[in-house]
Structures are given as C-alpha cells and as structure tokens.
Amino acid sequence: MSSSDESSWITWFCSLKGNDFFCEVDEEYIEDEFNLTGLASQVPHFRESIDVILGVEPGADVRDDILESAETLYGLIHARFILTNVGLVQMIEKHTNGDFGNCSRVYCENQLMLPIGLSDVPGEHTVKLYCPRCKDVFTPRSHRYHRIDGVYWGTGFPHMLLMVHPELRPSPQVAQTYEPRLYGFRIHPLANQIQIQQGQKLRQAAAAAKQGAGSAASTARSQAGGSLISQSLASRDASQAASKRK
C-alpha cells in the first residue's frame, strides 16, 4: 500500500485476494482502548501496528515485520468486532450475498455457510466454514483461504449470529442422510460389523492351519532324524559284532 492511496489501510487489507471473509472494522472501535484489552501482549510492535491500521503511518514506509504484526492485530480485533451489533450487521450482509459460499453436502441444498475458527488460540487452525443446516464444518474450497488463521473469526461467531438473528436459521426439518443400498435393498448397519468378524475368523483359521502345518512338518523332520540315528546305531552294532566273530 503506498502513501498515495486514497482508501484506508483497512479497506486496502480487506480488498486483498483471500481476505474477502473479513469485514471492515470501524476505526472508532479500534480507537477505543477498552476493545483492545489483552492484545498488546499477543502482538509485537503493538503501538506501531495500531498506527498502521489507523493510517497514521504511510504503508510504504512500514517495515515488513511491523506490517505483519498489523495484519495479525487486525485479525484479532476483527474476531471481537464481529460479535458486536455493528459487526454482525456487516457479516450478515456478506452472508446473505453468498460471500462465504454454500455447503457442498447434497441434502443441505446449497445452505449458505459462515466462517468459523476451531480454536481461540492463534496458529492452531486455519479458517473453516460452518453449515447451520448439518451443523458441520468444512475446509474452504479455494487454497487462498488455507493460510488464514481461524482465530480471526473465533469459535463462537456463527452461533452468536444465529442466536441474535434466529430468522437466519434454516427451517426445522427432519435431517436427511444418505442411505447405502445394494440392488435396491438397504444395507443393514450391522453388515459391515458381521463382515469384519467373518474376516477375522478366516484370518485366525488360516493362521491356525499354517501353524498346524508347521508343527506337522517339524514332527516329521524330528521322526525322520530319529530314524536315521537308529539306522546308524544299528549299522555300527552290526559292524562291531562282525569284528568280534572274526
């Protein structure tokens, strides 16, 4: 971002490729130090990062490490802002516009999704998408979202939005799930378990047969060896007897 840009740093950041899940945090919210409580210990170059976000320092003159800290700090502030009434309104607009995509599950019928984090600790998980219909989470299809930390939305955002605005919840209905069939007949849930048990029995029987064959071969070798020893001893005794007679 150059100093000649007319748009704010926040607008520039949210317009970057892959950042379209973010909404624009109001500068008044960032200027209120109460909203930033606890963040100074989580982000290096905290004050410099605030200045970058609010446009006090021109983006072209900022060191890369400070710019990186500013992006991290904005994400952490964003996670708090979207839980406010003003933030929820912005995210609802993006949600209804389909900015977060649709659920790929067939029986969810293209249900609109919401971004969510799987952890409130930075660096643990990238952003995921939550489907309010099947109540499951999915990895975004585009790789450009696979490096964005999910903590920037937090673990509670979709649930807060749906609690404050229940009209956005999908209409209650019996959950549909895919039912496996073979030649038109439903496959019983115990079928896989029975097949596994039968497979284990067959493997055990084969192992026992192999062990039995090995034991039989060992016994035969032992008996053959004993027979050879007996023959050798008998031959020796016969030779000794013949020598005595002479």
MITORPA-519466 format. One line per 8 residues: for each residue x, y, z of N, C-alpha, C, O, CB. Coordinates in steps of 0.1 Angstrom, whole numbers. Glycine has a CB too. Example, Ala and Ser with C-alpha at 12.3 -4.5 7.8 and 13.67 -1.06 7.14 Angstrom:
# residues 2
132/-57/78/123/-45/78/132/-33/78/142/-33/85/113/-45/90 | 128/-22/71/137/-11/71/129/0/79/134/11/80/141/-6/57 .
# end
This chain:
# residues 246
9/-12/0/0/0/0/9/12/0/18/14/9/-10/0/12 | 7/21/-9/15/34/-10/8/45/-3/-4/45/0/18/37/-25 | 16/55/0/11/67/7/1/75/-1/-6/83/4/22/76/12 | 1/72/-14/-8/80/-23/-21/74/-24/-30/79/-30/-1/81/-37 | -23/62/-18/-36/55/-18/-47/64/-11/-44/68/0/-36/41/-12 | -58/66/-17/-69/73/-10/-76/65/0/-82/70/10/-78/79/-21 | -78/52/-3/-85/43/6/-77/41/19/-65/42/19/-89/30/0 | -84/37/30/-78/35/43/-70/21/42/-72/13/33/-88/35/54 .
-62/19/52/-54/7/53/-64/-5/55/-62/-16/49/-44/7/65 | -75/-3/62/-85/-13/65/-91/-17/52/-93/-29/49/-95/-9/75 | -96/-8/44/-102/-11/31/-92/-18/22/-96/-27/15/-107/2/24 | -80/-13/22/-70/-20/14/-68/-34/18/-67/-43/9/-56/-12/14 | -66/-37/31/-64/-50/36/-76/-60/33/-73/-71/28/-62/-50/51 | -88/-55/35/-100/-63/32/-102/-66/17/-109/-76/13/-112/-57/38 | -96/-58/9/-97/-60/-6/-87/-69/-12/-87/-73/-23/-96/-46/-13 | -77/-73/-3/-67/-83/-8/-73/-96/-11/-83/-100/-5/-55/-84/2 .
-67/-103/-21/-72/-116/-25/-71/-126/-13/-60/-128/-8/-64/-121/-37 | -82/-132/-10/-82/-142/1/-87/-136/14/-89/-143/24/-68/-147/3 | -88/-122/14/-93/-116/27/-108/-112/26/-112/-104/34/-84/-103/29 | -115/-117/16/-129/-113/15/-138/-119/26/-150/-116/26/-134/-118/2 | -133/-128/35/-141/-132/46/-141/-121/57/-150/-122/66/-135/-145/52 | -132/-112/57/-131/-101/67/-141/-90/63/-145/-88/52/-117/-95/67 | -146/-84/74/-154/-72/72/-145/-60/76/-135/-62/83/-168/-72/80 | -149/-48/73/-142/-36/77/-145/-32/91/-157/-27/94/-144/-25/67 .
-136/-33/100/-138/-29/114/-138/-13/115/-129/-7/109/-127/-34/123 | -148/-8/122/-149/7/123/-137/12/131/-132/6/141/-162/11/131 | -131/23/126/-119/29/132/-122/33/147/-114/33/155/-114/41/124 | -135/38/149/-139/42/163/-137/30/172/-134/32/184/-153/48/163 | -140/18/168/-139/6/176/-125/4/180/-122/0/191/-145/-6/169 | -116/6/170/-101/3/172/-95/14/181/-86/11/189/-94/3/159 | -100/26/180/-95/37/188/-99/36/203/-93/43/211/-100/51/183 | -109/28/206/-113/26/220/-104/16/226/-105/4/223/-128/22/221 .
-96/20/235/-86/11/241/-92/-1/249/-86/-11/250/-76/18/250 | -104/1/253/-111/-10/261/-113/-22/252/-112/-33/256/-125/-5/266 | -115/-19/239/-118/-30/229/-105/-38/226/-105/-49/220/-124/-25/216 | -93/-32/230/-80/-38/227/-74/-45/239/-62/-49/238/-71/-28/221 | -82/-46/250/-76/-51/262/-70/-65/260/-77/-74/255/-87/-52/273 | -58/-67/264/-51/-80/264/-44/-83/251/-37/-93/250/-61/-91/266 | -46/-75/241/-39/-77/228/-25/-73/227/-17/-78/219/-47/-71/217 | -21/-63/235/-7/-58/235/3/-69/238/14/-69/233/-6/-47/245 .
-1/-79/246/9/-89/250/9/-100/239/18/-109/240/5/-95/263 | 0/-100/230/-1/-111/220/5/-107/207/9/-116/199/-15/-114/217 | 7/-94/204/12/-89/191/24/-80/193/24/-70/201/1/-82/184 | 36/-84/187/47/-75/188/45/-62/180/36/-61/171/60/-82/182 | 52/-51/184/51/-38/178/36/-34/178/30/-29/168/55/-39/163 | 30/-35/190/16/-32/192/12/-18/188/3/-16/179/11/-35/206 | 19/-8/193/16/6/190/18/9/176/10/16/170/24/15/199 | 29/5/170/32/7/156/21/1/147/18/7/137/46/2/152 .
17/-11/151/6/-18/143/-7/-10/144/-14/-9/133/4/-32/149 | -10/-4/155/-22/4/156/-21/16/147/-31/19/140/-25/9/171 | -10/22/147/-8/34/138/-9/30/123/-15/38/116/6/40/140 | -4/18/120/-6/14/106/-20/11/102/-25/16/92/2/1/103 | -28/5/111/-42/1/109/-50/14/107/-59/15/99/-47/-8/120 | -47/24/116/-55/36/115/-50/46/105/-55/57/104/-55/43/129 | -39/43/98/-34/51/87/-25/63/92/-23/72/85/-45/57/80 | -20/62/105/-12/72/110/2/72/103/8/82/100/-10/71/125 .
7/60/100/19/58/93/16/53/79/9/44/77/28/48/101 | 22/59/69/20/55/55/25/41/53/36/37/58/28/65/45 | 17/33/46/20/19/44/34/16/37/40/6/40/10/12/37 | 38/25/28/50/23/21/63/24/29/73/19/26/51/33/9 | 61/31/41/73/34/49/74/24/61/82/26/70/73/48/54 | 65/14/61/65/5/73/73/-8/70/73/-13/59/50/0/75 | 81/-12/80/89/-24/79/80/-36/78/68/-36/82/98/-26/91 | 85/-47/71/77/-59/69/72/-65/82/61/-70/82/85/-69/61 .
81/-65/92/77/-72/104/66/-64/111/57/-70/118/89/-73/114 | 66/-51/110/55/-43/116/42/-45/108/31/-46/114/59/-28/117 | 43/-45/95/32/-48/87/25/-61/90/13/-62/90/35/-47/72 | 34/-71/92/29/-84/95/21/-84/109/11/-91/110/40/-95/95 | 27/-77/118/21/-76/131/7/-68/130/-2/-72/137/30/-68/141 | 7/-58/121/-6/-51/119/-17/-60/114/-28/-59/118/-3/-39/110 | -13/-69/105/-23/-78/99/-28/-88/110/-40/-91/110/-17/-86/87 | -19/-92/118/-23/-101/129/-32/-94/139/-42/-100/143/-10/-107/136 .
-28/-82/143/-36/-74/152/-50/-71/147/-60/-72/154/-29/-61/156 | -50/-68/134/-63/-65/128/-72/-78/129/-84/-77/131/-62/-60/113 | -67/-89/126/-74/-101/127/-80/-104/141/-91/-108/142/-66/-113/122 | -72/-102/151/-76/-104/165/-87/-94/169/-96/-97/176/-64/-103/174 | -85/-81/164/-96/-71/167/-109/-75/159/-120/-74/164/-91/-57/162 | -107/-80/147/-118/-84/139/-127/-95/146/-139/-94/145/-113/-90/125 | -120/-104/152/-127/-115/159/-136/-110/170/-147/-115/173/-117/-125/165 | -132/-98/176/-141/-92/187/-152/-83/181/-163/-83/185/-132/-84/196 .
-148/-76/170/-157/-67/164/-170/-74/158/-181/-69/159/-150/-59/153 | -168/-86/152/-179/-92/145/-189/-98/155/-199/-103/151/-174/-103/136 | -186/-97/168/-196/-102/179/-204/-90/183/-213/-92/191/-188/-108/190 | -201/-78/179/-209/-66/182/-221/-65/173/-221/-71/162/-200/-53/182 | -230/-56/176/-242/-55/167/-238/-49/154/-243/-54/143/-252/-45/174 | -229/-39/154/-224/-34/141/-217/-44/133/-219/-45/121/-215/-21/144 | -208/-52/139/-201/-62/132/-210/-73/126/-208/-78/115/-190/-68/141 | -220/-77/134/-229/-87/130/-237/-83/117/-239/-90/108/-239/-91/141 .
-241/-70/117/-248/-65/105/-239/-66/93/-244/-70/82/-252/-50/108 | -227/-62/94/-218/-63/82/-216/-78/78/-216/-81/66/-204/-57/86 | -215/-87/87/-213/-101/84/-225/-107/78/-225/-116/70/-208/-109/96 | -237/-103/83/-250/-108/78/-251/-104/63/-255/-112/55/-261/-102/86 | -247/-92/60/-247/-87/46/-238/-96/37/-242/-100/26/-243/-72/45 | -226/-99/42/-217/-108/34/-223/-122/33/-222/-129/23/-203/-108/41 | -229/-126/44/-235/-140/44/-247/-141/34/-247/-151/27/-241/-143/59 | -256/-132/34/-267/-132/25/-263/-130/11/-270/-134/2/-278/-122/29 .
-252/-124/9/-247/-122/-5/-239/-134/-10/-235/-135/-22/-237/-110/-6 | -238/-144/-1/-231/-157/-5/-216/-155/-5/-209/-163/-12/-236/-161/-18 | -210/-146/2/-196/-143/1/-188/-155/8/-176/-157/5/-192/-131/9 | -195/-163/16/-188/-174/23/-191/-187/17/-186/-197/21/-192/-174/38 | -198/-187/6/-201/-200/-1/-212/-208/4/-219/-204/14/-188/-208/-1 | -214/-219/-2/-226/-228/1/-220/-242/6/-209/-246/2/-235/-230/-11 | -228/-248/13/-225/-262/18/-225/-272/6/-234/-272/-2/-234/-267/29 | -214/-280/6/-213/-289/-6/-221/-302/-3/-222/-311/-12/-199/-293/-8 .
-227/-304/9/-234/-316/12/-248/-315/4/-255/-305/5/-237/-317/27 | -251/-326/-2/-262/-327/-11/-275/-323/-4/-283/-315/-9/-264/-341/-18 | -278/-329/8/-290/-327/15/-291/-314/22/-302/-311/28/-292/-339/25 | -281/-306/21/-282/-292/27/-287/-282/17/-290/-271/21/-268/-288/32 | -288/-286/5/-295/-278/-6/-289/-264/-7/-296/-254/-6/-310/-277/-2 | -275/-264/-8/-268/-251/-10/-270/-241/1/-271/-229/-1/-273/-245/-23 | -271/-246/13/-272/-238/25/-260/-228/26/-249/-232/24/-273/-246/38 | -263/-215/28/-252/-206/30/-244/-208/43/-250/-211/53/-258/-191/30 .
-231/-207/42/-223/-210/53/-217/-198/60/-218/-186/55/-211/-219/49 | -210/-200/71/-204/-189/79/-190/-193/83/-187/-204/86/-213/-185/91 | -181/-183/83/-167/-186/87/-166/-189/102/-174/-183/110/-157/-175/83 | -157/-198/106/-155/-202/120/-141/-206/122/-134/-211/113/-165/-213/124 | -136/-204/134/-123/-209/138/-125/-222/147/-135/-223/155/-115/-199/146 | -116/-231/147/-117/-243/155/-110/-241/168/-110/-250/177/-112/-255/147 | -103/-230/170/-96/-227/182/-95/-212/184/-96/-204/175/-82/-233/182 | -95/-208/197/-93/-194/200/-78/-190/203/-75/-180/208/-102/-190/212 .
-70/-200/200/-55/-198/202/-49/-196/188/-51/-204/179/-49/-210/209 | -42/-185/186/-36/-182/173/-26/-193/168/-19/-199/176/-28/-169/173 | -27/-196/155/-17/-205/149/-21/-220/150/-13/-228/145/-4/-203/155 | -32/-223/155/-36/-238/156/-44/-243/144/-41/-254/140/-44/-240/169 | -53/-235/139/-61/-240/128/-64/-228/118/-65/-217/122/-75/-246/133 | -65/-232/105/-69/-222/96/-84/-220/96/-91/-228/102/-64/-225/81 | -90/-210/89/-104/-207/89/-112/-218/83/-107/-224/72/-107/-194/82 | -123/-222/88/-132/-232/83/-146/-226/80/-148/-214/83/-134/-244/93 .
-155/-233/74/-168/-229/72/-179/-237/79/-178/-250/78/-171/-228/56 | -188/-231/85/-198/-238/93/-211/-238/86/-216/-227/81/-200/-231/107 | -218/-249/85/-231/-250/79/-242/-251/89/-242/-260/97/-232/-263/69 | -251/-241/90/-261/-241/100/-272/-252/98/-279/-255/108/-269/-228/100 | -272/-259/87/-282/-269/85/-277/-283/90/-284/-289/98/-285/-270/70 | -265/-287/85/-260/-300/90/-251/-298/102/-247/-308/109/-252/-307/79 | -248/-286/106/-241/-282/118/-227/-289/118/-222/-293/128/-248/-287/131 | -221/-289/106/-207/-295/105/-198/-284/99/-203/-274/94/-207/-307/95 .
-185/-286/99/-176/-277/94/-168/-282/82/-166/-295/81/-166/-272/105 | -164/-273/73/-158/-278/61/-146/-269/58/-145/-257/63/-168/-277/49 | -136/-274/51/-125/-266/46/-129/-258/34/-134/-264/25/-112/-275/44 | -126/-245/33/-129/-238/21/-123/-244/9/-112/-249/9/-125/-223/23 | -130/-243/-2/-125/-250/-15/-113/-243/-20/-103/-250/-24/-136/-249/-25 | -112/-230/-20/-101/-222/-25/-89/-223/-16/-90/-221/-4/-105/-208/-28 | -77/-225/-22/-65/-226/-14/-61/-212/-8/-53/-212/1/-54/-231/-23 | -66/-202/-13/-62/-188/-8/-67/-186/6/-62/-177/13/-68/-177/-17 .
-76/-194/11/-81/-193/25/-73/-203/34/-75/-202/46/-96/-196/26 | -65/-211/28/-59/-222/36/-47/-217/45/-42/-225/53/-54/-233/27 | -43/-204/44/-32/-199/52/-38/-188/62/-30/-182/69/-22/-193/43 | -51/-186/62/-56/-176/71/-61/-182/84/-68/-192/84/-69/-169/64 | -56/-176/95/-59/-182/108/-74/-181/112/-80/-171/110/-50/-174/119 | -79/-192/117/-93/-192/120/-96/-184/133/-108/-181/136/-97/-206/122 | -86/-181/141/-88/-173/153/-93/-159/150/-99/-153/158/-75/-172/161 | -92/-155/137/-97/-141/133/-112/-141/133/-118/-130/131/-91/-137/120 .
-119/-152/134/-134/-153/135/-138/-159/148/-149/-157/153/-139/-161/123 | -129/-167/154/-132/-173/167/-142/-185/166/-148/-188/155/-138/-163/176 | -143/-192/177/-151/-204/177/-166/-201/179/-174/-210/177/-146/-213/188 | -170/-189/183/-184/-187/186/-191/-178/177/-203/-176/179/-184/-181/200 | -185/-172/167/-192/-163/158/-204/-168/152/-215/-161/153/-182/-158/147 | -205/-179/144/-217/-183/138/-229/-185/148/-240/-182/145/-215/-196/130 | -225/-190/160/-235/-193/170/-241/-180/176/-253/-179/179/-230/-202/181 | -232/-170/178/-237/-157/182/-246/-151/172/-257/-146/175/-225/-148/185 .
-242/-151/159/-251/-145/149/-264/-152/148/-274/-145/147/-243/-147/135 | -265/-165/149/-278/-172/148/-286/-171/160/-298/-172/160/-275/-187/145 | -280/-168/172/-288/-166/184/-294/-152/184/-305/-150/188/-279/-167/196 | -286/-142/179/-291/-128/178/-301/-127/167/-311/-119/168/-280/-118/177 | -299/-134/156/-308/-133/144/-313/-147/141/-309/-153/131/-300/-127/132 | -322/-152/149/-327/-166/146/-335/-167/133/-336/-179/128/-337/-170/157 | -338/-156/127/-345/-157/114/-336/-162/103/-340/-167/92/-350/-143/110 | -323/-162/106/-313/-167/96/-311/-183/97/-304/-189/89/-300/-160/98 .
-317/-188/108/-315/-203/109/-323/-210/98/-334/-205/94/-320/-208/123 | -318/-221/94/-326/-229/84/-339/-234/90/-339/-237/102/-318/-241/79 | -349/-236/82/-362/-240/87/-361/-254/93/-354/-263/87/-373/-240/76 | -366/-257/105/-365/-270/111/-371/-281/102/-382/-279/96/-372/-271/125 | -364/-292/100/-369/-303/92/-361/-316/96/-351/-315/103/-367/-300/77 | -367/-327/92/-360/-339/96/-347/-340/88/-347/-339/76/-370/-351/92 | -337/-343/95/-323/-343/89/-323/-355/79/-326/-367/83/-312/-344/99 | -319/-352/67/-317/-363/57/-303/-367/56/-293/-359/56/-322/-358/43 .
-301/-380/56/-287/-386/54/-288/-396/43/-298/-403/40/-282/-392/67 | -276/-398/36/-275/-408/26/-277/-422/31/-271/-425/42/-262/-406/18 | -284/-430/25/-287/-444/29/-281/-454/19/-286/-455/8/-302/-447/31 | -270/-461/22/-264/-471/13/-274/-482/9/-281/-487/17/-252/-477/19 | -275/-485/-4/-283/-496/-9/-276/-504/-19/-266/-499/-26/-296/-490/-15 | -280/-517/-20/-274/-526/-30/-285/-534/-36/-293/-541/-30/-264/-536/-23 | -286/-533/-50/-297/-539/-57/-311/-534/-51/-320/-542/-51/-296/-554/-56 | -311/-522/-47/-324/-516/-42/-327/-519/-28/-336/-513/-22/-335/-521/-50 .
-319/-527/-21/-321/-531/-7/-312/-523/2/-300/-521/-1/-319/-546/-5 | -317/-518/13/-309/-511/23/-299/-520/29/-303/-531/33/-319/-504/33 | -287/-515/30/-277/-523/37/-278/-521/52/-277/-510/57/-262/-519/32 | -280/-532/59/-282/-532/73/-269/-526/80/-258/-529/76/-285/-546/79 | -271/-518/90/-259/-512/97/-249/-522/103/-238/-520/105/-264/-503/108 | -255/-534/106/-246/-545/112/-238/-553/101/-230/-561/104/-254/-554/120 | -241/-550/88/-235/-558/78/-220/-556/78/-212/-566/77/-240/-553/64 | -215/-544/80/-200/-542/80/-194/-549/92/-183/-555/91/-197/-527/80 .
-201/-548/103/-195/-555/115/-195/-570/114/-185/-576/118/-204/-551/127 | -205/-576/107/-205/-590/105/-194/-594/96/-187/-604/98/-219/-595/100 | -192/-586/85/-181/-589/76/-168/-588/82/-159/-596/79/-182/-579/64 | -166/-579/91/-153/-577/98/-151/-589/107/-140/-595/107/-153/-564/106 | -161/-594/114/-160/-605/123/-157/-618/115/-148/-626/119/-173/-608/131 | -163/-620/103/-161/-631/95/-146/-631/89/-140/-641/89/-171/-632/83 | -142/-619/86/-128/-618/81/-118/-621/91/-108/-628/89/-126/-604/76 | -121/-617/104/-112/-621/115/-111/-636/117/-101/-641/120/-116/-613/128 .
-123/-642/116/-124/-657/118/-116/-664/107/-109/-674/110/-138/-662/119 | -117/-660/95/-110/-666/84/-95/-664/86/-87/-674/83/-114/-660/70 | -91/-652/90/-76/-650/92/-71/-659/104/-60/-664/103/-74/-635/95 | -79/-660/114/-75/-668/125/-74/-683/121/-65/-690/125/-85/-667/137 | -84/-688/113/-83/-701/108/-71/-704/100/-65/-714/101/-96/-705/101 | -68/-694/91/-57/-696/82/-44/-696/90/-35/-704/87/-57/-685/72 | -43/-688/100/-31/-687/108/-30/-700/116/-18/-705/118/-32/-676/118 | -41/-706/121/-40/-719/128/-36/-730/119/-28/-739/123/-54/-722/135 .
-42/-730/107/-38/-741/97/-23/-740/94/-16/-750/93/-47/-739/85 | -18/-728/92/-4/-726/89/5/-730/100/15/-736/98/-1/-711/86 | 0/-727/113/8/-731/124/8/-747/126/18/-753/129/2/-725/137 | -4/-753/123/-5/-767/124/3/-774/113/10/-784/116/-20/-771/122 | 4/-768/101/12/-774/91/27/-774/95/34/-783/92/9/-767/77 | 30/-762/101/44/-761/105/48/-771/116/59/-776/116/47/-747/110 | 39/-773/125/41/-783/136/42/-797/131/51/-804/135/30/-782/147 | 34/-800/121/34/-814/115/47/-816/108/53/-827/108/22/-816/105 .
52/-806/100/64/-807/93/76/-808/103/85/-816/100/67/-795/84 | 75/-801/114/86/-802/124/87/-816/130/97/-822/132/84/-791/135 | 75/-822/133/74/-835/139/79/-845/129/86/-855/133/59/-839/142 | 76/-844/116/80/-853/106/96/-853/105/102/-863/103/74/-850/92 | 101/-840/105/116/-839/104/122/-846/116/133/-852/115/120/-824/103 | 116/-844/128/122/-850/140/122/-865/139/131/-872/143/114/-845/153 | 110/-871/135/109/-885/133/119/-890/123/125/-901/125/95/-889/129 | 120/-883/112/130/-888/102/144/-887/107/152/-896/104/129/-879/89 .
147/-877/115/160/-876/121/163/-888/131/174/-893/131/162/-863/128 | 153/-891/139/154/-902/148/156/-915/141/164/-924/146/142/-903/157 | 149/-917/130/150/-930/122/165/-931/117/170/-942/117/140/-930/111 | 170/-920/112/184/-921/106/194/-924/117/203/-931/115/187/-907/100 | 192/-918/129/201/-921/140/200/-936/144/210/-942/147/197/-912/153 | 188/-941/145/186/-955/148/193/-964/138/199/-974/142/171/-959/149 | 191/-961/125/198/-969/115/213/-969/116/220/-979/114/193/-964/101 | 218/-957/119/233/-955/121/238/-964/132/248/-970/131/236/-940/123 .
230/-963/144/235/-971/155/234/-986/152/243/-994/157/226/-968/167 | 224/-991/145/222/-1005/142/233/-1009/133/239/-1020/135/209/-1008/135 | 237/-1001/124/248/-1004/115/261/-1005/122/270/-1014/119/249/-994/103 | 263/-996/132/275/-996/139/276/-1009/148/287/-1016/148/276/-984/149 | 265/-1013/154/264/-1025/163/267/-1038/154/274/-1047/158/251/-1027/170 | 262/-1038/142/264/-1050/133/279/-1051/129/284/-1062/128/255/-1048/121 | 285/-1039/127/299/-1039/123/308/-1044/135/317/-1051/133/304/-1025/119 | 304/-1040/147/312/-1044/159/310/-1059/161/320/-1066/164/307/-1036/171 .
298/-1064/159/296/-1079/161/304/-1087/151/309/-1097/154/281/-1082/160 | 304/-1082/138/311/-1089/128/326/-1090/131/333/-1100/129/309/-1083/114 | 331/-1079/137/346/-1078/140/349/-1088/151/360/-1094/151/350/-1064/144 | 340/-1089/161/343/-1099/172/343/-1113/167/351/-1121/172/332/-1097/183 | 334/-1117/158/334/-1131/153/346/-1134/145/351/-1146/145/322/-1133/144 | 352/-1124/139/365/-1127/132/376/-1129/142/387/-1132/138/368/-1115/123 .
# end
